[in-house]
Amino acid sequence: MHWFREFLKERRIKERYIPYYVRWVTKCYAFLGEEFSARLDGSQEEKFLKQITLIARSGRLGRPTMP
């Protein structure tokens, strides 16, 4: 995921937010069972977002924390 961190830095994402972006992308690929080299399509992204919505509504996500 080093390349993704560098991509975010190049896009001037604040350093403190980068771990959160990396975590979400890592979780998405793990949930879908895809390698990081795979390009996701809209239906895969939607599947992941629906899943985390269900988790959030069930209360299993917990409260977000900031560094």
VENWOCOR-V893665 format. One record per pair of residues at least 4 apart in sequence whose C-alpha atoms are under 6 Angstrom apart, sorted by the first residue. I is the first residue (numbers start at 0). J is the second residue. Records with the same first field share a line. If there is no record, write none. Layout:
I: J ; J
//
This chain:
7: 12
8: 12
21: 25
26: 30
28: 32 ; 33
51: 55
54: 59
55: 60
//
